[in-house]
Amino acid sequence: MTTKNGALREAALVLADGSVFEGEAIGADLAISSGEVVFNTVLSGYQEVLTDPSYAGQIVTFTYPHIGNYGTTALDDEGRRPHCRGVIVRDLARRHSNHRAEQGLDSMLRTAGVSGIAGIDTRRLTRLLRDTGAMPGAFGTASESDLLAAARAERGTDGVDLVAKVTTAEPYFFGSGPLKVVAYDFGIKTTILRCLSEIATVEVVPASTSAADVLSRSPHGVFLSNGPGDPQSVGYAVDAIRELLGEVPVFGICLGHQLLSRALGGSTYKLPFGHHGGNHPVRHEASGHVEITSQNHNFCVDAESLGGRVNVTHVNLNDGTNEGMVVRDAPAFSVQYHPEAGPGPHDSRYLFDQFANLMKNGSI
């Protein structure tokens, strides 16, 4: 984008391996922004992606070349603010056109203090990330040498507790459904809360809330939300979940799925470049039906490490990774993908009804 005098703000993206991409700065005027560079394949829903707290610590590359054409509106925010470190696009729309739009994407980024870079060859960048995996990078108007130094100093998301940076500071209520659910906020999305509110009154609690505190609220069920980063770094949540198992029905999504697995004694590992997009095929093992799902995660559950404590319910058809499970000896289940789909298809929204059935009848 241009400065006040009409000049382009030349910028560059430099990855930790030394790869350089030239472009122009957009969004907030920051000399250097650094983070773990990942790519997302959605064709629409850029605002929901950028405001998803699960992207904390990461720079989001959109593979779809034309971004920003329908602007932004606060009603579509998935979090209180964007937690991502930046955004990379091929072409940022000069003008937006939509009757719901309140401002353009560039304006939204400036307001949120998030910078970005446009004009990048995102096909080349995506191929590189697919070959080498997600890696640290830095972009901005600083010199290439400074950007390279920032990229190589970036920790990425391995072993970092990013949940503590995005969780709510105080409990709050959402909706007024017939049941009562306590939802752990590991980085919870607004669309998830809307789906839960159709079946329950939801009390959202901080990630560090103890199991005893949760049980004292007498919920019909406990929800484990999505969130950013490495599940191995959120040991306090794993301890709480372990104590809740068998005491109350539990449903987990994304990071919640990974934390539930670790509470059961399982392990998690990092995928090469993660799953980020709205068109991932997942097979429901019991029926054989294929669901098209929305996904956003860098880490994955090793189902074999769970020692027979779960039945695997869903499998990713792209790479065979675990996408869902039911616990055999406790009323608990979880999925790796996003059934609320903000953005994405709604093939998997039935899982919220399953949670309601588990709370009412003890089975899904």
N, C-alpha and C positions, 0 to 999 in steps of 0.2 A: 504494500500500500504506500501511499505518498505521505510526505511531511506536509506541514502547513503551507510551505512555499511551492508545493507541487512536485518536489523531487522524490524519486523512488528511494526507499530505505533498503539498500543492498544488504544482503545477509547471507550466511552460509550455515550449513549443517555439517558437522564433523563427527564421525563415529570413532569409537575407541580404537578401531583397527586402522585408523588413518584415512578412511574413505571420506571424500569431500563432495558435497552437493551445493551448488550455488542457487540462490533464489532471492526473494525479497521479504522483508519483515512485515508481519501483520500483527494485529492485536496490541497488547501492552508493549510499551517502548522499553525493553530490557536488553542490555548488551549481551548477556549470556543466560540461557536457560538450559539446564541439564537434567537428564533422567534416563530411564531405560526405554529404548525405542522399540515400539511394537506396531503391528499393523492391524487394521480392522476392515472387514470386507463388506460392511453394510452399504446399501445403495441410498438409504435415507435414514433419518434419525440421528443426524450428527449432533444435535443439541443434547439428546438423551445420553449419547455416548460420552460426550465431554463433561457432563454433569454427574455421571455415575461415579460415586466415591471409590469404586473398585479400581479406578485408574490412577489413584494416588501413587506418586513416584514414577509415573510413566509419561512418555511423549507419544501421542497417538498419531499414527500415519493412516490416512484414509486412502484405500486403494481406488475407490471410485473417484474419477478425476474432477468432477464439478461439484463443489461444496458451497453451501450458503445461499442457494437460489430461493429458498422460501423463508429466510430470516429466522428469528427466534421469538419465543414467547415464554414468559415466566411459568405458565401452566405446564410446560413440557419439561421443566427441570426435574432431574431425578435426585438431586441433592441440594443442600442449602447453597452451595457454590461449587464451581469446578475445582476438583482436587488434582487434576492432571497437571503435569509440568509444562505441557505445551502441545501444539497441534501442527501437523505437517500435511499440506494439501498440494495437489497439482495446480488447480485453478480455483481461486476464490471468486465467487460471483460478484460482479461490480455492483449489481442492484438486486434486491430481493423483491419477490412478488407473492404475497399471500395475505388474505384478509385477516388472518389471525396474528400476523407478525407485529411485534412491538418495536423491534430494532434488528439491525443486521448482525451477522455473526461477528464481523470485525468489531463492531461497537460493543457487543456482549463480552468479547474477550478483553477489550480495553477496560470495561467497567469491572470485570472480575480480576484484573491484574494478571491475566494469562497471555503469554506471547505465542506467536506462531511463525511459520515460514511457508510461503507459497512459491509456486513456480518450480517446485522440485520434481525431478523425474521419479515419481513414486513407483513406477513399474520396476525400474532398476533397483530402487531401495528395497522394495518388497522381495525381489528375487534374492538380493543379498541377505536379507534377514531370514528367508526360508533356508538358504544354504548354510548360514553360520549360526542362526538362532538370534533371539532378541539380545541386543547389546546396548551398553551405555553410549550416550551421544550427547552432544551439546550444539546449540544453534544460537544465532543472534548476529548482532552487528560488530562484535569484537573481531580481532584478528584471528586467522585460522590457527595460529600457534596457541593462542589463549583458549580457543574453543577446544582444541585437541587436549590441552592440559586439563580442562574442565571435564571433558568426556572420560579421560582416563582416571580422574579422581572420583568419578561418580560410583557409588556403591551398588546401584541397581536395587533390586527388591529381595535378593536372597538374604535370609537371616535378619530382615529388618521388620520391626513391629510398626507397620503403617496403620493398623487398626486404631491404635491409641490416638492417632492424629485426626481420624475422621469420625469417631464415635460421638454420640451425644454426651454432653456434660451432665445433664439432668434427665430423669424420666419424664415422659409425656404421653398423652393419650391420643389415639387416632381412630376415628370412626365410632360406630355404635351398633355393632352386630350382636346377635343373640348369645354367642359364647364369649369367653374371656381368654385372650392369648397374651402371654408375655413374650415380646420379641426382643432378642438380643440385637443391638445395633453394632454390627461389625463394619458398617458402611451401607446401611439399608437404603434401598431405592424407594422412591415415592410410589411408583407403580405397584411394587410389592405390597406396600401398606394399603393401597386402594383395594387390591385383590383380597387381602386378609380382612379388611373392614367389611366385606360383603358377607363374611361368615362369623365375625367376632368383633368385640371391642378390643382394640389392641393397645397394650401399654408397652411402650418402647423404653428399654433400659440400657444403660451404658454397658460396654463390652466387659467391664471388670466386675459386674454384679455377681455376687456369690449365689450358689445354688440355694442356700438357706433363705436368702433374701427373695429370690424368685418364688420359692415354694410358699413363703409367708403371704404372698399376694393371691394365693389360692386360684391359680389359672386352670382352665380346662386343658390347655396345651402350651407348649413352648416352641417358639420359632427361632431358628438359627439363620441369620441373614447372610447375604453376600458380603464381600469386603475385599480389600486390597492385600497384596503381599503374600508372604510365606507363612503358611499355617503353623510351621514349626516354631515360629517366633511368638505365638499367641498361647503360651502354655497355661496362663491363668484361665482362659476360656475353656481349654481342654479339661482342666481340673473340675470346673463347674459342670460341664456337660456330663462328665463321668458320674458325678453325684446325682444328676437329674435322671439318668437312664433308669427306667423301671418305676420311677415315681410319678411320671406325668408323660403324656404323649408328646413326641418331639418330631418336628419337621425341619429339615435343613436344605438350603439352596446355596450352591456354589462354594464359597469359603465355609459356610455352615456344613456342607457335605464333607469337606475335608477335615474340619475340626471334629465332627462326629466320628469320623473314621479313626482319627488319632485317639479320641476318647475310648474307642473300642480296642486300642492296642495296635492299630494299623499304622502304616507309614505313607508318606506322600513324597512326590518327587517333582522336579521342574520339567515341563515340556520344552522342547527346543525353541519354538516360537509362540507357543500358547494357542488357544482357541479364542478368536475375537471376531464375531460376525453374527449375521442373522439367518444363515442358511445351512447349518450343520445337521446332517442326517443322523438320527439316533434311533436304534431299534429297541422297541419294547419287547423284552424277551418272552413274556408270557403269551402275548398275542401275535408276535411277529410283525406288528404294525410299525411303520417307519414314521417318526415325527420329525418335522423340520423345526429346528430349535435355534434360539438365540443364545450365544455363549460369550463369556468374557472371563477367562482364567489363564494363568500361567502355570499353575501347579495342578497335580492330578493325584488321585488315590490309587495305591497299589492294592487291588482287590485281593490278591493272593496273600498279602500280609495280614489279612483279617482273620486267618485261622478258622474259617468256617462259621464265624459268628454272624454272617450276613448272607442273604440271597441277592445276587446281582440282578437288578431289574431292567437296566438300560445299558446299551453299549454303543459307543460312537462308531459309525460305519466308515469314517475316514481313516481312523488309525487304531480301532479296536480298544480304545481306552474306556475305563469305567465311567459310566454316566449316571448310575443310580443304584440304590440298594435298599433293602428292608432288613432291619435287625431281627434276628431270629428269637432272641430271648427278652425283648423289650419292645414296647409300642413306639417304634421310631423308624423313620425312613427319610431318605434324602436324595437329591439329584444334583448333578454337577452343573447342569445348564439352567437357563432362566425361563421358567414357565410363564412368568408375568409378561415377558417379551416387551420390554420398553427400550429400544424398538425391536420389532421382529414378529414372527408368526405366532398365532395363538393355539397351535396344535396341542400344547401341554397344559393348558389352564385347568384341566380336569384334576390336576394334582392338589389344588386348593380344596376341591370337594372331597378328595380322599382324606385330607387333613381333617376336615369337618367330620367325616365319618369315623375316623380314628378317635376323635375326641368324644363323639356321641356314643359310638357302639363298640369301641375297642378294637376295630379292624378297619382296613381300607378296602 
